[in-house]
Amino acid sequence: MSYTRSQGTELFYVSAPTVVTKIAQVVELPEAGGGPADEIEVTHLDSPMKEFIAGLSDNQPITFPVRFSATLHSALWALKNSGVVVPIMIAFADGTGTPTAAAGAFAALNTRSNLRGQAFVQNFTWNNPANGVLNSTVTLRPTGLFTFTARV
């Protein structure tokens, strides 16, 4: 059986037309990807039981903790305040390679599996424990279709 380690997974966003920025010090990415599809009832009088077809899917928000650094995370805070939608990519640890961008979008990356789409920073909070380090919780709200690309 084959497994992919989670250690080494990275989260990126396109911060300028040709600039890709890594979201540093991410602790974990609990859930990301497709959400459930709505169901549309199509039952009629000749139906022996209720009948359904798939409706639109909703990519669920991606909420993750980071070890906060003003230097590393100020741009994310600014994105939260601006509401701007940016391309994002989760690059899994089954290969190597750093994503690049052209014309404000990610270029193809086939040296490691990845999930990419668009999102805005929906929430950004701080947690300041008495005996610990400053942490933040960031929520990205996906919008539109996400694409999964397997490593070649």
Secondary structure as the mmCIF struct_conf table of DSSP 4:
data_model
#
loop_
_struct_conf.conf_type_id
_struct_conf.id
_struct_conf.beg_label_comp_id
_struct_conf.beg_label_asym_id
_struct_conf.beg_label_seq_id
_struct_conf.end_label_comp_id
_struct_conf.end_label_asym_id
_struct_conf.end_label_seq_id
BEND BEND1 SER A 6 SER A 6
TURN_TY1_P TURN_TY1_P1 GLN A 7 GLY A 8
STRN STRN1 GLU A 10 ALA A 16
TURN_TY1_P TURN_TY1_P2 PRO A 17 THR A 18
STRN STRN2 VAL A 19 LYS A 22
BEND BEND2 GLN A 25 GLN A 25
STRN STRN3 VAL A 26 VAL A 26
BEND BEND3 GLY A 33 GLY A 33
HELX_LH_PP_P HELX_LH_PP_P1 PRO A 36 PRO A 36
STRN STRN4 ALA A 37 GLU A 41
TURN_TY1_P TURN_TY1_P3 LEU A 45 ASP A 46
BEND BEND4 PRO A 48 MET A 49
STRN STRN5 PHE A 52 SER A 57
HELX_LH_PP_P HELX_LH_PP_P2 ASN A 59 PRO A 61
STRN STRN6 ILE A 62 ARG A 67
HELX_RH_AL_P HELX_RH_AL_P1 ALA A 70 SER A 82
TURN_TY1_P TURN_TY1_P4 GLY A 83 GLY A 83
STRN STRN7 VAL A 86 ALA A 91
BEND BEND5 ALA A 93 GLY A 95
STRN STRN8 ALA A 101 ALA A 102
TURN_TY1_P TURN_TY1_P5 ALA A 103 GLY A 104
STRN STRN9 ALA A 105 PHE A 106
HELX_LH_PP_P HELX_LH_PP_P3 ALA A 107 ALA A 108
BEND BEND6 THR A 111 ARG A 112
STRN STRN10 ASN A 114 ASN A 127
TURN_TY1_P TURN_TY1_P6 ALA A 130 ASN A 131
BEND BEND7 GLY A 132 GLY A 132
STRN STRN11 ASN A 135 THR A 149
#
